[in-house]
Amino acid sequence: MTVLKKRITHYWSIRARAFADQRLRELDSPKARRWLEEIVPKLPESADNKPLRVLDVGAGTGFFTFLLSPLGHEVVGIDLTPAMIAKAKELARHLNISAEFFVT
């Protein structure tokens, strides 16, 4: 792991809990609705009308994953920081949202 990657991972590991709490509050706020208003019109239409398969790169604690999964899309979140992915998995259980998360 490069020095920069270690620094980034360390920084976000320290912030994971507070970041997860903030994002959880934002999921039930006007901010989440505004994000959906921006994202949904830009999503490609599926030729066979099936849900999209979405990769959330830099998922952190899963904010965008949790916006898109309830719309029926299959979302996988990846992030560099194990602590962020742990919080994303915890929030997914709390929110009863089916999504996968992996450390990359």
Contact map, one row per residue, 1 for C-alpha under 8 A:
11101100000000000000000000000000000000000000000000000000000000000000000000000000000000000000000000000000
11111100000000000000000000000000000000000000000000000000000000000000000000000000000000000000000000000000
11111110000000000000000000000000000000000000000000000000000000000000000000000000000000000000000000000000
01111111000000000000000000000000000000000000000000000000000000000000000000000000000000000000000000000000
11111111100000000000000000000000000000000000000000000000000000000000000000000000000000000000000000000000
11111111110000000000000000000000000000000000000000000000000000000000000000000000000000000000000000000000
00111111111000000000000000000000000000000000000000000000000000000000000000000000000000000000000000000000
00011111111100000000000000000000000000000000000000000000000000000000000000000000000000000000000000000000
00001111111110000000000000000000000000000000000000000000000000000000000000000001110000000000000000000000
00000111111111000000000000000000000000000000000000000000000000000000000000000000100000000000000000000000
00000011111111100000000000000000000000000000000000000000000000000000000000000000000000000000000000000000
00000001111111110000000000000000000000000000000000000000000000000000000000000000101100000000000000000000
00000000111111110000000000000000000000000000000000000000000000000000000000000000111100000000000000000000
00000000011111111000000000000000000000000000000000000000000000000000000000000000000000000000000000000000
00000000001111111110000000000000000000000000000000000000000000000000000000000000000000000000000000000000
00000000000111111111000000000000000000000000000000000000000010000000000000000000001100100000000000000000
00000000000001111111100000000000000000000000000000000000000000000000000000000000000000100000000000000000
00000000000000111111110000000000000000000000000000000000000000000000000000000000000000000000000000000000
00000000000000111111111000000000000000000000000000000000000010000000000000000000000000000000000000000000
00000000000000011111111100000000000000000000000000000000000010000000000000000000000100110010000000000000
00000000000000001111111110000000000000000000000000000000000000000000000000000000000000000000000000000000
00000000000000000111111111000000000000000000000000000000000000000000000000000000000000000000000000000000
00000000000000000011111111100000000000000000000000000000000010100000000000000000000000000000000000000000
00000000000000000001111111110000000000000000000000000000000000100000000000000000000000000010000000000000
00000000000000000000111111111000000000000000000000000000000000000000000000000000000000000000000000000000
00000000000000000000011111111111000000000000000000000000000000000000000000000000000000000000000000000000
00000000000000000000001111111011000000000000000000000000000000100110000000000000000000000000000000000000
00000000000000000000000111111101000000000000000000000000000000000000000000000000000000000000000000000000
00000000000000000000000011111111100000000000000000000000000000000000000000000000000000000000000000000000
00000000000000000000000001011111110000000000000000000000000000000000000000000000000000000000000000000000
00000000000000000000000001101111111000000000000000000000000000000000000000000000000000000000000000000000
00000000000000000000000001111111111100000000000000000000000000000010000000000000000000000000000000000000
00000000000000000000000000001111111110000000000000000000000000000000000000000000000000000000000000000000
00000000000000000000000000000111111111000000000000000000000000000000000000000000000000000000000000000000
00000000000000000000000000000011111111100000000000000000000000000000000000000000000000000000000000000000
00000000000000000000000000000001111111110000000000000000000000000010000000000000000000000000000000000000
00000000000000000000000000000000111111111000000000000000000000000000000000000000000000000000000000000000
00000000000000000000000000000000011111111100000000000000000000000000000000000000000000000000000000000000
00000000000000000000000000000000001111111110000000000000000000000000000000000000000000000000000000000000
00000000000000000000000000000000000111111110000000000000000000000000000000000000000000000000000000000000
00000000000000000000000000000000000011111110000000000000000000000000000000000000000000000000000000000000
00000000000000000000000000000000000001111111000000000000000000000000000000000000000000000000000000000000
00000000000000000000000000000000000000111111100000000000000000000000000000000000000000000000000000000000
00000000000000000000000000000000000000000111110000000000000000000000000000000000000000000000000000000000
00000000000000000000000000000000000000000011111010000000000000000000000000000000000000000000000000000000
00000000000000000000000000000000000000000001111111110000000000000000000000000000000000000000000000000000
00000000000000000000000000000000000000000000111111000000000000000000000000000000000000000000000000000000
00000000000000000000000000000000000000000000011111000000000000000000000000000000000000000000000000000000
00000000000000000000000000000000000000000000111111100000000000000000000000000000000000000000000000000000
00000000000000000000000000000000000000000000011111110000000000000000000000000000000000000000000000000000
00000000000000000000000000000000000000000000010011111000000000000000000111000000000000000000000000000000
00000000000000000000000000000000000000000000010001111100000000000000000111000000000000000000000000000000
00000000000000000000000000000000000000000000000000111110000000000000000011110000000000000000000000000000
00000000000000000000000000000000000000000000000000011111000000000000000011110000000000000000000000000000
00000000000000000000000000000000000000000000000000001111100000000000000000111100000000000000000000000000
00000000000000000000000000000000000000000000000000000111111000011000000000111100000000000000000000000000
00000000000000000000000000000000000000000000000000000011111000000000000000001110000000000000000000000000
00000000000000000000000000000000000000000000000000000001111100000000000000001111000000000000000000000000
00000000000000000000000000000000000000000000000000000001111111111000000000001110000010000000000000000000
00000000000000000000000000000000000000000000000000000000011111100000000000001110100110010000000000000000
00000000000000010011001000000000000000000000000000000000001111100000000000000000000111111010000000000000
00000000000000000000000000000000000000000000000000000000001111111100000000001000000010010010000000000000
00000000000000000000001100100000000000000000000000000000001111111110000000000000000000000000000000000000
00000000000000000000000000000000000000000000000000000001001001111111000000000000000000000000000000000000
00000000000000000000000000000000000000000000000000000001001001111111100000111000000000000000000000100000
00000000000000000000000000100000000000000000000000000000000001111111110000000000000000000001000010000000
00000000000000000000000000100001000100000000000000000000000000111111111000000000000000000000000000000000
00000000000000000000000000000000000000000000000000000000000000011111111110100000000000000000000000000000
00000000000000000000000000000000000000000000000000000000000000001111111111100000000000000000000011100000
00000000000000000000000000000000000000000000000000000000000000000111111110000000000000000000000010000000
00000000000000000000000000000000000000000000000000000000000000000011111110000000000000000000000000000000
00000000000000000000000000000000000000000000000000110000000000000001111111000000000000000000000000000000
00000000000000000000000000000000000000000000000000111100000000000001111111100000000000000000000000000000
00000000000000000000000000000000000000000000000000111100000000000000100111110000000000000000000000100000
00000000000000000000000000000000000000000000000000001111000000001001100011111000000000000000000000110000
00000000000000000000000000000000000000000000000000001111000000001000000001111100000000000000000000111100
00000000000000000000000000000000000000000000000000000011111101001000000000111110000000000000000000111100
00000000000000000000000000000000000000000000000000000011111100000000000000011111000010000000000000001111
00000000000000000000000000000000000000000000000000000000111100000000000000001111110110000000000000001111
00000000100000000000000000000000000000000000000000000000010000000000000000000111110000000000000000000011
00000000110110000000000000000000000000000000000000000000000100000000000000000011111110000000000000000010
00000000100010000000000000000000000000000000000000000000000000000000000000000011111111000000000000000010
00000000000110010000000000000000000000000000000000000000000000000000000000000000111111100000000000000000
00000000000110010001000000000000000000000000000000000000000110000000000000000010111111110000000000000000
00000000000000000000000000000000000000000000000000000000001111000000000000000110111111111000000000001110
00000000000000000000000000000000000000000000000000000000000010000000000000000000011111111100000000000000
00000000000000011001000000000000000000000000000000000000000010000000000000000000001111111110000000000000
00000000000000000001000000000000000000000000000000000000000111000000000000000000000111111111000000001000
00000000000000000000000000000000000000000000000000000000000010000000000000000000000011111111100000011000
00000000000000000000000000000000000000000000000000000000000000000000000000000000000001111111110000000000
00000000000000000001000100000000000000000000000000000000000011000000000000000000000000111111111000000000
00000000000000000000000000000000000000000000000000000000000000000100000000000000000000011111111111100000
00000000000000000000000000000000000000000000000000000000000000000000000000000000000000001111111110000000
00000000000000000000000000000000000000000000000000000000000000000000000000000000000000000111111110000000
00000000000000000000000000000000000000000000000000000000000000000000000000000000000000000011111110000000
00000000000000000000000000000000000000000000000000000000000000000000000000000000000000000001111111000000
00000000000000000000000000000000000000000000000000000000000000000100110000000000000000000001111111100000
00000000000000000000000000000000000000000000000000000000000000000000100000000000000000000001000111110000
00000000000000000000000000000000000000000000000000000000000000001000100001111000000000000001000011111000
00000000000000000000000000000000000000000000000000000000000000000000000000111000000000001000000001111100
00000000000000000000000000000000000000000000000000000000000000000000000000011110000010011000000000111110
00000000000000000000000000000000000000000000000000000000000000000000000000011110000010000000000000011111
00000000000000000000000000000000000000000000000000000000000000000000000000000111110010000000000000001111
00000000000000000000000000000000000000000000000000000000000000000000000000000111000000000000000000000111
